[in-house]
Amino acid sequence: MELGECPYCSHEWTYKEKLLGYALKPRTRIRCPRCREYLEPSTLTLIYDYIAIISLAMMVFLLIPIMGWPVSISVGLSALLLVIYMAVFLPLTIRFKRYSYNMKE
């Protein structure tokens, strides 16, 4: 399966759709813009997200304060890392998967 491809209609999500539809909206599932089915991120995507968030937090809360830089540089570097995570990492690693939940109707 391609990165950011809808498992229902095979719609290939553009970078803008992934950024605005997934990365900037903190929710667990979203709708495909073409077929309107609900999509959930794959398990691999969630693992990548957790690894990236833990790495980012370690850099911001441990590594940057140890370096002893002025506050303005530390805050700017922290903001830059957050923007890189939101604008580059999240949209470029998203994969969607079709889950079937065995629910009684």
C-alpha positions as CSV (number, residue, x, y, z in Angstrom):
1,M,0.0,0.0,0.0
2,E,1.2,3.4,-0.9
3,L,1.8,6.2,1.6
4,G,-1.4,8.0,2.2
5,E,-3.6,5.9,-0.1
6,C,-7.2,5.3,0.8
7,P,-7.8,1.5,1.3
8,Y,-11.4,1.8,0.0
9,C,-11.1,3.8,-3.2
10,S,-7.3,4.0,-3.7
11,H,-7.3,7.8,-3.6
12,E,-3.7,9.0,-3.3
13,W,-3.7,11.8,-0.8
14,T,-1.8,14.9,-1.7
15,Y,0.7,16.5,0.6
16,K,-1.8,19.3,1.3
17,E,-4.6,16.8,2.2
18,K,-2.3,14.9,4.5
19,L,-1.1,18.1,6.2
20,L,-4.5,19.8,6.6
21,G,-6.6,16.6,7.0
22,Y,-4.4,14.5,9.2
23,A,-1.4,16.3,10.7
24,L,-3.1,19.5,11.9
25,K,-6.3,17.9,13.2
26,P,-5.8,15.8,16.4
27,R,-8.3,13.1,15.9
28,T,-8.1,9.3,15.6
29,R,-9.9,8.9,12.3
30,I,-10.7,11.1,9.3
31,R,-12.7,11.0,6.1
32,C,-11.4,10.3,2.7
33,P,-12.1,13.4,0.5
34,R,-13.1,11.2,-2.4
35,C,-15.2,8.3,-1.1
36,R,-16.1,9.9,2.3
37,E,-15.3,6.7,4.2
38,Y,-13.7,6.9,7.6
39,L,-10.0,6.1,7.7
40,E,-7.8,5.3,10.6
41,P,-4.0,5.5,10.6
42,S,-2.2,2.1,10.4
43,T,-0.4,0.7,13.4
44,L,3.0,1.4,11.8
45,T,2.0,5.1,11.5
46,L,1.1,5.2,15.2
47,I,4.5,3.7,16.1
48,Y,6.3,6.2,13.9
49,D,4.3,9.0,15.6
50,Y,5.2,7.8,19.1
51,I,8.9,7.4,18.3
52,A,8.9,10.9,16.8
53,I,7.1,12.5,19.7
54,I,9.3,10.8,22.3
55,S,12.4,11.9,20.3
56,L,11.1,15.4,20.0
57,A,10.3,15.6,23.7
58,M,13.7,14.3,24.7
59,M,15.4,16.9,22.5
60,V,13.3,19.8,23.8
61,F,13.3,18.9,27.5
62,L,16.7,17.2,27.9
63,L,19.2,18.0,25.1
64,I,18.4,21.7,24.5
65,P,18.6,22.7,28.2
66,I,21.9,20.9,28.6
67,M,23.5,22.9,25.8
68,G,23.2,26.1,27.8
69,W,22.1,28.3,24.9
70,P,20.2,31.5,25.5
71,V,16.5,31.2,26.0
72,S,15.6,32.8,22.7
73,I,17.7,30.3,20.7
74,S,16.4,27.3,22.8
75,V,12.7,28.4,22.3
76,G,13.3,29.0,18.6
77,L,15.0,25.6,18.1
78,S,12.1,23.9,19.9
79,A,9.6,25.7,17.7
80,L,11.6,24.7,14.6
81,L,11.6,21.1,15.7
82,L,7.9,21.1,16.3
83,V,7.2,22.7,12.8
84,I,9.5,20.1,11.2
85,Y,7.5,17.3,12.9
86,M,4.1,18.7,12.0
87,A,4.9,19.8,8.4
88,V,7.4,17.1,7.3
89,F,7.4,14.0,9.4
90,L,3.6,13.5,9.9
91,P,2.4,14.0,6.3
92,L,5.2,12.0,4.8
93,T,4.8,8.9,7.0
94,I,1.0,8.5,7.1
95,R,-0.5,5.2,6.0
96,F,-4.1,4.3,6.2
97,K,-5.6,0.9,6.9
98,R,-9.0,-0.6,6.7
99,Y,-9.9,-2.1,10.1
100,S,-12.9,-4.4,10.6
101,Y,-14.3,-4.4,14.0
102,N,-16.5,-7.4,14.9
103,M,-19.4,-5.5,16.3
104,K,-22.9,-6.9,16.5
105,E,-25.5,-4.9,14.7
